[in-house]
């Protein structure tokens, strides 16, 4: 299963541990940090449609 994690803010230790815990060896995980200035919006939309689960972290 492909999981996309979208981060609005830089993750704290708890959020980072949760992301790590959800990332199994069998699953493919990607992280898209929106708090950085150079966001590739087209790639983000493509990633949203190509992943099975999307988790937004605020």
N, C-alpha and C positions, 0 to 999 in steps of 0.2 A: 504494500500500500504506500502511496506517495503522499507525504504530509508537507504542507507549506505553512510555515510560521511567519506571520506578518507582525513586525514589531514597530509600534508607534514611538516608544521611548527605549532608551538603552536598558537592557534587562538587568534587574538586580540578581542577587545570588539565588533567590527562591525561584524566580522565573527561569533562570538559566538551568537550574537543576531539574525543573519540570520539563523543559524542552529536551534536555539530555535523557531523562527517564522515558519520554515518549519515543525516542529514536532507537529503535531496535536494529539489530544487524540485518533483519529481513526487510525492514522498511527503508524507504528512501526519503530522507528529510531535507528540506531546503529552508533557509531563513532569508527573509527579505526585510532589511532594516529601513523603515521609512524615516527614521530620525536623521539619517545622513542626507546631505544636500543633493547629491547626484542620483536621483531616482530615475530608472528607466521604466517609464509607465507602460510602454507597449509590452515589454518583457514581463512586467508584473501581471498584466491582464492575461498574457499567454500562460504564465505559470498558474494562475488561478484556475484556468480551464483545463490544464493538463494534470493537476493534482486531484487525488481522491478526497482529501480532507484539507480544510483551511482553518487555521486557528489564529485569531487576531489577539495580540497581547497589547493592552493599553497600559 
